Amino acid sequence: MTLTAVSAASARSAVALALTLTVWAAMFPAAAHAAALRVCADPNYLPYSNQARQGWENKVAAAVAKDLGESLSYTWATTRGTGGWDQFIHDTLNAGKCDVVMNVPYANQALLTSDPYYISSYVFVFDKRKNYDLRSLDSSILQRVKIGYESDTPPESGLKLRGILLGAVPFDIGGTEGQSPAVMLDAVRSNHIQVGITWEPAVGYFLKNRYSQLAVVPVPNSRGRGTPEQYIFPMSMGVRQNDQALKKRLNQVIARHKSQLVSILDQYGVKLYRPNVDPYGSQDQQ
């Protein structure tokens, strides 16, 4: 074969390869571009997340995307508007606009959840100088002080069960756009309330950096009143119900890098707790 013939054959092969790649890219557009981890998140809810990617959920998402070798993209939507969390999931994850939320209770029935990557708790927050003997919702001091609590949370149900909800002060931080979880801490510091009950990962950053005078005590799980009460929760990442493939990949990341994820949480003051009691099963003492 002459050099001219070889060149012509090579040119025909190159054209055929280019056509094949073009057809392949058209058939599989996702594979024609760098894969992205598409995260659903609130644009203005620190310390969880914001559009500047300053929250701890943002940092966890970045670590996961890096391990997967993918870029990171966001669909932003409030979790605190009309319809709350359920509407957020409906409008983002279930609408196919994104593929994962970074922080949901393990075994949440609305989603398919990954293995837990941390366990945290609702907590009592109060002025250290008052030295309250506060160990559970059954502690007698709660009958004598003004309590603040986050609306529509397990502590609200626990206070109601004990007949002390009526005199307590509700906060709706989880339903009020733009409001910081530090609002409850300010109320404790100013003595508007003497004890606040809130989710530790929501306030850990502020406690670590601005409220060192406040004591923090976890609210233990309980079965003492006949009704299972859970205040300590394993937390996971959530995907659509049918997305077993992404769940498997997230589980692999968590297994490989759990210590790194925990380190991120620690930087933001998120405390980890081991359940004292499984409210739905056997006791597991600390």
C-alpha beads as a LAMMPS data file, in Angstrom:
LAMMPS data file: protein, C-alpha beads

286 atoms
285 bonds

1 atom types
1 bond types

-500.0 500.0 xlo xhi
-500.0 500.0 ylo yhi
-500.0 500.0 zlo zhi

Masses

1 110.0

Atoms # bond

1 1 1 0.000 0.000 0.000
2 1 1 1.376 3.407 -0.984
3 1 1 1.856 6.264 1.502
4 1 1 -1.019 8.095 -0.209
5 1 1 -3.302 5.085 0.238
6 1 1 -2.345 4.784 3.908
7 1 1 -3.097 8.475 4.453
8 1 1 -6.475 8.130 2.757
9 1 1 -7.348 5.076 4.862
10 1 1 -6.313 6.902 8.029
11 1 1 -8.464 9.871 7.093
12 1 1 -11.480 7.622 6.478
13 1 1 -10.906 5.940 9.870
14 1 1 -10.701 9.303 11.621
15 1 1 -13.952 10.448 10.019
16 1 1 -15.675 7.187 10.994
17 1 1 -14.429 7.519 14.579
18 1 1 -15.622 11.123 14.796
19 1 1 -19.058 10.138 13.508
20 1 1 -19.230 7.274 16.012
21 1 1 -18.317 9.580 18.910
22 1 1 -20.894 12.145 17.783
23 1 1 -23.651 9.529 17.687
24 1 1 -22.535 8.132 21.072
25 1 1 -22.582 11.599 22.663
26 1 1 -26.066 12.242 21.302
27 1 1 -27.324 8.956 22.711
28 1 1 -25.665 9.463 26.100
29 1 1 -25.512 13.230 26.759
30 1 1 -24.724 12.865 30.467
31 1 1 -21.609 10.876 29.641
32 1 1 -20.464 13.479 27.107
33 1 1 -19.878 15.987 29.916
34 1 1 -18.175 15.795 33.277
35 1 1 -20.519 14.245 35.823
36 1 1 -21.851 16.493 38.571
37 1 1 -23.155 15.830 42.054
38 1 1 -26.417 17.786 41.970
39 1 1 -27.326 18.946 45.468
40 1 1 -30.608 20.449 46.693
41 1 1 -30.022 23.080 49.397
42 1 1 -31.384 26.179 51.101
43 1 1 -29.678 29.387 49.864
44 1 1 -29.918 31.211 53.208
45 1 1 -29.917 28.944 56.247
46 1 1 -26.585 29.026 58.042
47 1 1 -24.958 27.151 59.607
48 1 1 -26.402 24.511 57.259
49 1 1 -25.998 26.086 53.820
50 1 1 -25.996 29.264 51.772
51 1 1 -25.277 30.338 48.201
52 1 1 -21.745 31.329 49.153
53 1 1 -21.244 27.663 50.174
54 1 1 -20.215 28.612 53.707
55 1 1 -22.355 26.113 55.634
56 1 1 -21.344 22.716 56.924
57 1 1 -23.713 20.962 54.512
58 1 1 -21.863 22.757 51.692
59 1 1 -18.520 21.498 52.998
60 1 1 -19.820 17.939 53.330
61 1 1 -21.177 18.099 49.766
62 1 1 -17.818 19.349 48.476
63 1 1 -15.999 16.475 50.188
64 1 1 -18.415 13.927 48.711
65 1 1 -18.148 15.376 45.193
66 1 1 -14.352 15.362 45.404
67 1 1 -14.288 11.695 46.388
68 1 1 -16.647 10.813 43.541
69 1 1 -14.483 12.752 41.083
70 1 1 -17.435 14.929 40.127
71 1 1 -18.105 18.633 39.967
72 1 1 -20.623 20.102 42.410
73 1 1 -23.781 21.922 41.355
74 1 1 -26.725 23.248 43.352
75 1 1 -30.436 23.753 43.006
76 1 1 -31.346 26.435 45.531
77 1 1 -34.763 26.570 47.183
78 1 1 -35.954 27.578 50.622
79 1 1 -36.786 24.871 53.120
80 1 1 -38.727 27.429 55.163
81 1 1 -41.406 28.673 52.783
82 1 1 -45.045 27.640 52.446
83 1 1 -45.196 23.869 52.722
84 1 1 -41.831 23.729 54.487
85 1 1 -39.523 20.756 54.072
86 1 1 -42.071 18.598 52.239
87 1 1 -42.607 21.295 49.612
88 1 1 -38.851 21.742 49.262
89 1 1 -38.405 18.031 48.520
90 1 1 -41.368 18.051 46.108
91 1 1 -40.064 21.056 44.180
92 1 1 -36.408 20.031 43.987
93 1 1 -35.419 16.406 44.547
94 1 1 -38.637 14.746 43.417
95 1 1 -38.921 17.154 40.477
96 1 1 -35.576 15.865 39.207
97 1 1 -33.825 19.228 39.536
98 1 1 -31.168 17.745 41.826
99 1 1 -30.228 14.333 43.164
100 1 1 -29.273 14.528 46.845
101 1 1 -29.967 16.426 50.059
102 1 1 -27.123 16.352 52.530
103 1 1 -28.834 16.176 55.909
104 1 1 -31.936 14.089 56.647
105 1 1 -32.909 11.689 59.441
106 1 1 -31.892 8.107 58.710
107 1 1 -34.803 5.984 57.412
108 1 1 -36.878 9.068 56.584
109 1 1 -39.870 7.547 54.795
110 1 1 -40.119 10.276 52.161
111 1 1 -36.633 9.547 50.817
112 1 1 -34.131 6.778 50.275
113 1 1 -31.413 7.456 52.842
114 1 1 -27.740 6.608 52.933
115 1 1 -25.997 5.063 55.888
116 1 1 -25.806 7.591 58.748
117 1 1 -22.663 9.711 58.840
118 1 1 -23.334 11.290 62.228
119 1 1 -25.654 11.056 65.234
120 1 1 -26.721 14.171 67.105
121 1 1 -29.347 15.335 69.556
122 1 1 -31.808 17.929 70.674
123 1 1 -30.234 19.787 73.572
124 1 1 -31.048 21.933 76.569
125 1 1 -29.233 25.275 76.504
126 1 1 -28.960 27.476 79.599
127 1 1 -26.653 29.909 81.394
128 1 1 -23.770 27.998 82.995
129 1 1 -23.904 30.229 86.068
130 1 1 -27.375 28.930 86.939
131 1 1 -26.025 25.406 87.311
132 1 1 -29.394 23.749 86.689
133 1 1 -29.699 20.044 87.513
134 1 1 -31.100 19.327 84.074
135 1 1 -30.849 15.763 82.803
136 1 1 -34.095 15.049 80.933
137 1 1 -37.535 16.451 80.193
138 1 1 -38.595 14.977 83.540
139 1 1 -36.135 17.133 85.516
140 1 1 -38.074 19.118 88.124
141 1 1 -36.351 22.406 87.261
142 1 1 -38.412 22.569 84.053
143 1 1 -41.516 23.089 86.183
144 1 1 -40.022 26.334 87.564
145 1 1 -38.341 28.082 84.632
146 1 1 -39.468 29.610 81.351
147 1 1 -38.689 27.258 78.477
148 1 1 -38.219 28.041 74.792
149 1 1 -38.603 25.352 72.135
150 1 1 -38.635 24.995 68.363
151 1 1 -42.149 24.473 67.000
152 1 1 -43.167 21.188 65.365
153 1 1 -40.283 19.201 66.818
154 1 1 -40.074 16.204 69.178
155 1 1 -39.372 18.447 72.221
156 1 1 -42.704 20.204 71.676
157 1 1 -44.453 16.826 71.919
158 1 1 -42.392 15.952 74.995
159 1 1 -43.330 19.178 76.778
160 1 1 -46.988 18.634 75.932
161 1 1 -46.842 15.075 77.278
162 1 1 -45.637 16.472 80.607
163 1 1 -48.170 19.277 80.818
164 1 1 -45.612 22.094 80.628
165 1 1 -46.116 23.261 77.045
166 1 1 -48.649 25.993 77.828
167 1 1 -46.193 28.203 79.702
168 1 1 -43.350 27.679 77.230
169 1 1 -42.301 30.033 74.416
170 1 1 -42.450 28.679 70.837
171 1 1 -39.841 29.648 68.251
172 1 1 -40.452 29.070 64.539
173 1 1 -36.924 29.386 63.206
174 1 1 -37.418 26.390 60.918
175 1 1 -40.404 28.120 59.320
176 1 1 -39.154 31.717 59.129
177 1 1 -36.975 32.657 56.171
178 1 1 -33.851 34.577 57.093
179 1 1 -34.078 33.932 60.830
180 1 1 -30.934 32.563 62.451
181 1 1 -31.015 29.658 64.910
182 1 1 -28.983 31.958 67.168
183 1 1 -32.246 33.781 67.989
184 1 1 -33.023 31.207 70.680
185 1 1 -29.520 31.519 72.107
186 1 1 -29.980 35.288 72.317
187 1 1 -33.231 34.715 74.215
188 1 1 -31.395 32.548 76.746
189 1 1 -28.543 35.015 77.114
190 1 1 -30.956 37.907 77.692
191 1 1 -32.958 35.798 80.200
192 1 1 -36.141 36.102 78.118
193 1 1 -36.185 32.338 78.547
194 1 1 -34.106 30.376 81.024
195 1 1 -33.853 27.097 79.087
196 1 1 -33.906 26.647 75.321
197 1 1 -34.508 23.273 73.663
198 1 1 -33.215 23.025 70.117
199 1 1 -31.378 20.801 67.608
200 1 1 -27.650 20.919 68.385
201 1 1 -26.380 20.963 64.762
202 1 1 -28.455 24.123 64.213
203 1 1 -26.707 26.025 67.005
204 1 1 -23.355 24.288 67.511
205 1 1 -21.448 26.790 65.370
206 1 1 -22.820 29.744 67.314
207 1 1 -22.245 28.063 70.672
208 1 1 -18.644 27.374 69.734
209 1 1 -17.888 30.892 68.544
210 1 1 -20.167 33.350 70.353
211 1 1 -21.971 31.815 73.330
212 1 1 -19.332 30.152 75.472
213 1 1 -21.259 31.162 78.622
214 1 1 -24.080 28.754 77.763
215 1 1 -24.211 25.141 78.960
216 1 1 -25.390 22.379 76.627
217 1 1 -26.969 19.107 77.789
218 1 1 -28.399 16.475 75.388
219 1 1 -32.071 15.544 75.730
220 1 1 -32.042 11.761 76.252
221 1 1 -34.373 9.347 74.507
222 1 1 -37.088 8.024 76.796
223 1 1 -39.680 5.314 77.223
224 1 1 -40.571 6.298 80.780
225 1 1 -44.061 7.617 80.010
226 1 1 -45.238 4.698 77.930
227 1 1 -44.757 6.524 74.634
228 1 1 -41.417 6.155 72.807
229 1 1 -39.682 9.533 72.738
230 1 1 -36.746 10.042 70.395
231 1 1 -34.504 13.111 70.695
232 1 1 -31.214 11.654 69.420
233 1 1 -31.184 10.947 65.675
234 1 1 -28.807 9.301 63.193
235 1 1 -28.499 11.583 60.166
236 1 1 -27.938 10.653 56.534
237 1 1 -27.937 11.909 52.968
238 1 1 -31.189 11.491 51.053
239 1 1 -31.918 10.604 47.414
240 1 1 -35.043 9.766 45.420
241 1 1 -36.805 6.555 46.396
242 1 1 -35.711 4.709 43.255
243 1 1 -32.090 5.901 43.142
244 1 1 -30.385 2.852 44.601
245 1 1 -27.269 3.477 42.501
246 1 1 -26.549 6.889 44.014
247 1 1 -27.357 5.613 47.493
248 1 1 -24.745 2.871 47.033
249 1 1 -22.124 5.387 45.883
250 1 1 -22.845 7.687 48.830
251 1 1 -22.541 4.762 51.232
252 1 1 -19.136 3.981 49.758
253 1 1 -18.014 7.584 50.260
254 1 1 -19.234 7.557 53.866
255 1 1 -17.376 4.302 54.534
256 1 1 -14.155 5.679 53.054
257 1 1 -14.273 9.171 54.527
258 1 1 -16.442 9.174 57.640
259 1 1 -13.606 10.613 59.726
260 1 1 -13.240 13.503 57.269
261 1 1 -16.975 14.207 57.371
262 1 1 -16.935 14.131 61.176
263 1 1 -13.993 16.555 61.133
264 1 1 -16.055 19.002 59.068
265 1 1 -18.899 18.737 61.561
266 1 1 -16.488 19.335 64.433
267 1 1 -15.223 22.528 62.807
268 1 1 -18.817 23.793 62.881
269 1 1 -19.413 22.801 66.492
270 1 1 -21.725 19.895 65.670
271 1 1 -21.620 17.515 68.627
272 1 1 -21.978 13.771 68.213
273 1 1 -24.014 11.767 70.698
274 1 1 -24.573 8.082 71.288
275 1 1 -28.197 7.212 72.155
276 1 1 -28.704 6.450 75.840
277 1 1 -31.876 4.505 75.037
278 1 1 -33.393 3.109 71.861
279 1 1 -36.961 4.361 72.392
280 1 1 -38.320 1.609 70.157
281 1 1 -36.193 -1.281 71.415
282 1 1 -33.564 -2.319 73.921
283 1 1 -31.635 0.053 76.141
284 1 1 -28.153 1.108 75.040
285 1 1 -26.562 3.003 77.905
286 1 1 -23.735 5.439 77.251

Bonds

1 1 1 2
2 1 2 3
3 1 3 4
4 1 4 5
5 1 5 6
6 1 6 7
7 1 7 8
8 1 8 9
9 1 9 10
10 1 10 11
11 1 11 12
12 1 12 13
13 1 13 14
14 1 14 15
15 1 15 16
16 1 16 17
17 1 17 18
18 1 18 19
19 1 19 20
20 1 20 21
21 1 21 22
22 1 22 23
23 1 23 24
24 1 24 25
25 1 25 26
26 1 26 27
27 1 27 28
28 1 28 29
29 1 29 30
30 1 30 31
31 1 31 32
32 1 32 33
33 1 33 34
34 1 34 35
35 1 35 36
36 1 36 37
37 1 37 38
38 1 38 39
39 1 39 40
40 1 40 41
41 1 41 42
42 1 42 43
43 1 43 44
44 1 44 45
45 1 45 46
46 1 46 47
47 1 47 48
48 1 48 49
49 1 49 50
50 1 50 51
51 1 51 52
52 1 52 53
53 1 53 54
54 1 54 55
55 1 55 56
56 1 56 57
57 1 57 58
58 1 58 59
59 1 59 60
60 1 60 61
61 1 61 62
62 1 62 63
63 1 63 64
64 1 64 65
65 1 65 66
66 1 66 67
67 1 67 68
68 1 68 69
69 1 69 70
70 1 70 71
71 1 71 72
72 1 72 73
73 1 73 74
74 1 74 75
75 1 75 76
76 1 76 77
77 1 77 78
78 1 78 79
79 1 79 80
80 1 80 81
81 1 81 82
82 1 82 83
83 1 83 84
84 1 84 85
85 1 85 86
86 1 86 87
87 1 87 88
88 1 88 89
89 1 89 90
90 1 90 91
91 1 91 92
92 1 92 93
93 1 93 94
94 1 94 95
95 1 95 96
96 1 96 97
97 1 97 98
98 1 98 99
99 1 99 100
100 1 100 101
101 1 101 102
102 1 102 103
103 1 103 104
104 1 104 105
105 1 105 106
106 1 106 107
107 1 107 108
108 1 108 109
109 1 109 110
110 1 110 111
111 1 111 112
112 1 112 113
113 1 113 114
114 1 114 115
115 1 115 116
116 1 116 117
117 1 117 118
118 1 118 119
119 1 119 120
120 1 120 121
121 1 121 122
122 1 122 123
123 1 123 124
124 1 124 125
125 1 125 126
126 1 126 127
127 1 127 128
128 1 128 129
129 1 129 130
130 1 130 131
131 1 131 132
132 1 132 133
133 1 133 134
134 1 134 135
135 1 135 136
136 1 136 137
137 1 137 138
138 1 138 139
139 1 139 140
140 1 140 141
141 1 141 142
142 1 142 143
143 1 143 144
144 1 144 145
145 1 145 146
146 1 146 147
147 1 147 148
148 1 148 149
149 1 149 150
150 1 150 151
151 1 151 152
152 1 152 153
153 1 153 154
154 1 154 155
155 1 155 156
156 1 156 157
157 1 157 158
158 1 158 159
159 1 159 160
160 1 160 161
161 1 161 162
162 1 162 163
163 1 163 164
164 1 164 165
165 1 165 166
166 1 166 167
167 1 167 168
168 1 168 169
169 1 169 170
170 1 170 171
171 1 171 172
172 1 172 173
173 1 173 174
174 1 174 175
175 1 175 176
176 1 176 177
177 1 177 178
178 1 178 179
179 1 179 180
180 1 180 181
181 1 181 182
182 1 182 183
183 1 183 184
184 1 184 185
185 1 185 186
186 1 186 187
187 1 187 188
188 1 188 189
189 1 189 190
190 1 190 191
191 1 191 192
192 1 192 193
193 1 193 194
194 1 194 195
195 1 195 196
196 1 196 197
197 1 197 198
198 1 198 199
199 1 199 200
200 1 200 201
201 1 201 202
202 1 202 203
203 1 203 204
204 1 204 205
205 1 205 206
206 1 206 207
207 1 207 208
208 1 208 209
209 1 209 210
210 1 210 211
211 1 211 212
212 1 212 213
213 1 213 214
214 1 214 215
215 1 215 216
216 1 216 217
217 1 217 218
218 1 218 219
219 1 219 220
220 1 220 221
221 1 221 222
222 1 222 223
223 1 223 224
224 1 224 225
225 1 225 226
226 1 226 227
227 1 227 228
228 1 228 229
229 1 229 230
230 1 230 231
231 1 231 232
232 1 232 233
233 1 233 234
234 1 234 235
235 1 235 236
236 1 236 237
237 1 237 238
238 1 238 239
239 1 239 240
240 1 240 241
241 1 241 242
242 1 242 243
243 1 243 244
244 1 244 245
245 1 245 246
246 1 246 247
247 1 247 248
248 1 248 249
249 1 249 250
250 1 250 251
251 1 251 252
252 1 252 253
253 1 253 254
254 1 254 255
255 1 255 256
256 1 256 257
257 1 257 258
258 1 258 259
259 1 259 260
260 1 260 261
261 1 261 262
262 1 262 263
263 1 263 264
264 1 264 265
265 1 265 266
266 1 266 267
267 1 267 268
268 1 268 269
269 1 269 270
270 1 270 271
271 1 271 272
272 1 272 273
273 1 273 274
274 1 274 275
275 1 275 276
276 1 276 277
277 1 277 278
278 1 278 279
279 1 279 280
280 1 280 281
281 1 281 282
282 1 282 283
283 1 283 284
284 1 284 285
285 1 285 286
